[in-house]
C-alpha cells in the first residue's frame, strides 16, 4: 500500500484491500490466515485516517466463502463443509466471484465518501 500511494493522484484515488470474513469470524485451524486478515482490517482503518487528508480512500472487501478454483484445490473443504457454511448464511449459498467483484465496483469514485470500511460480502450477517 505504501508503494501504491506514490502512484495515486493527490485528492483522488482509492486503495482497495481484499480481506476475508475470517478476520472477524475465525475458524479452528485458521489462526495464521485469520490473524493476517485481521491485520488487513487494522491497516485499512489506520491508512484511511492517514491518507484521508490527501484525498485517498482506503477500504477492504471481506468476502465469506466464495466458489473458486483455489477453493476446489483445498482437500479439507469437503462438500459437507461447503454445505455447512452455505447453511449458516441467510441466503443459503456460497458466494460467486461476481459477488465479490460487484463489491469492488461499488468502491469506485461514486463511493467517494466511503473510507476506512471493511465491506462484508457474505450472504448475510454471519
Phi, psi and omega per residue, in radians:
X1 nan -0.650 3.123
X2 -1.052 -0.713 -3.135
X3 -1.190 -0.676 -3.118
X4 -1.101 -0.607 -3.107
X5 -1.018 -0.565 3.140
X6 -1.087 -0.426 -3.044
X7 -1.831 -0.043 -3.124
X8 -1.612 2.314 3.103
X9 -1.045 2.428 3.068
X10 -1.163 2.509 -3.123
X11 1.228 0.253 3.139
X12 -2.904 2.218 3.049
X13 2.549 2.907 -3.112
X14 -2.601 2.350 2.953
X15 -1.774 2.249 -3.107
X16 -2.132 1.968 3.109
X17 -1.551 2.683 3.015
X18 -1.943 1.926 -3.134
X19 -1.780 -2.469 -3.139
X20 -2.873 2.653 3.020
X21 -1.075 -0.359 3.119
X22 -1.102 -0.274 3.117
X23 -1.168 -0.511 -3.137
X24 -2.071 -0.221 3.138
X25 -2.284 1.266 -3.082
X26 -1.234 2.795 3.114
X27 -2.113 2.657 3.090
X28 -0.980 2.368 -3.139
X29 1.397 0.193 -3.014
X30 -2.081 0.424 -2.980
X31 -0.994 -0.978 -3.049
X32 -1.134 -0.758 3.129
X33 -1.095 -0.845 -3.123
X34 -1.077 -0.750 -3.124
X35 -1.239 -0.546 3.091
X36 -1.199 -0.611 3.112
X37 -1.302 -0.547 3.024
X38 -1.134 -0.651 3.076
X39 -1.129 -0.641 3.077
X40 -1.077 -0.725 3.086
X41 -1.057 -0.783 -3.133
X42 -1.131 -0.734 3.095
X43 -1.113 -0.668 3.122
X44 -1.041 -0.858 -3.123
X45 -1.134 -0.784 -3.108
X46 -1.130 -0.789 -3.122
X47 -1.244 -0.486 3.047
X48 -1.078 -0.700 3.093
X49 -1.167 -0.756 -3.077
X50 -1.234 -0.697 -3.027
X51 -1.683 -0.228 3.138
X52 -0.923 -0.797 3.126
X53 -1.060 -0.361 3.080
X54 -1.560 0.034 3.137
X55 1.434 0.227 -3.138
X56 -1.782 2.181 3.107
X57 -1.614 2.599 3.106
X58 -2.357 2.101 3.133
X59 -2.366 2.954 3.091
X60 -2.357 2.437 3.000
X61 -1.719 2.136 -3.092
X62 -2.052 1.539 -3.129
X63 -1.383 2.707 2.924
X64 -1.406 -2.730 -3.111
X65 -1.239 2.151 -3.114
X66 -2.039 2.374 3.118
X67 -1.219 2.019 3.116
X68 -2.455 2.935 3.046
X69 -1.090 -0.672 3.124
X70 -1.078 -0.681 3.098
X71 -1.101 -0.692 3.132
X72 -1.092 -0.461 -3.101
X73 -1.444 -0.183 -3.124
X74 -1.508 1.920 -3.037
X75 -1.131 -0.475 -3.109
X76 -1.412 -0.148 3.056
X77 -1.629 1.393 -3.122
X78 -1.338 2.983 3.079
X79 -1.063 -0.605 3.105
X80 -1.108 -0.732 3.099
X81 -1.112 -0.814 3.121
X82 -1.010 -0.816 -3.128
X83 -1.092 -0.681 3.124
X84 -1.131 -0.744 3.119
X85 -1.181 -0.754 3.095
X86 -1.029 -0.700 -3.125
X87 -1.156 -0.451 3.125
X88 -1.335 -0.304 -3.116
X89 -1.569 2.429 3.103
X90 -0.972 -0.510 -3.136
X91 -1.496 -0.138 3.007
X92 1.207 0.478 -3.127
X93 -2.719 2.824 3.005
X94 -1.382 2.809 3.119
X95 -1.366 2.809 3.037
X96 -1.885 2.773 3.092
X97 -0.965 -0.632 -3.129
X98 -1.103 -0.510 3.116
X99 -1.147 -0.794 3.106
X100 -1.194 -0.684 3.129
X101 -1.085 -0.648 3.120
X102 -1.094 -0.645 3.103
X103 -1.178 -0.641 3.071
X104 -1.072 -0.800 3.124
X105 -1.114 -0.588 3.106
X106 -1.011 -0.582 -3.091
X107 -1.430 0.369 3.117
X108 -1.205 -3.010 3.128
X109 -1.076 -0.346 3.078
X110 -1.144 -0.375 3.127
X111 -1.761 0.765 -2.973
X112 -1.192 -0.169 3.124
X113 -1.940 0.285 3.106
X114 -1.909 2.046 3.101
X115 -2.628 2.660 3.128
X116 1.313 0.311 -3.048
X117 -1.857 2.528 3.008
X118 -1.897 1.829 -3.013
X119 -1.584 1.960 -3.118
X120 -1.402 2.262 3.090
X121 -2.160 1.580 -2.906
X122 -2.468 0.159 -3.130
X123 1.328 0.190 3.106
X124 2.486 3.008 -3.053
X125 -1.414 1.355 3.081
X126 -1.811 nan nan
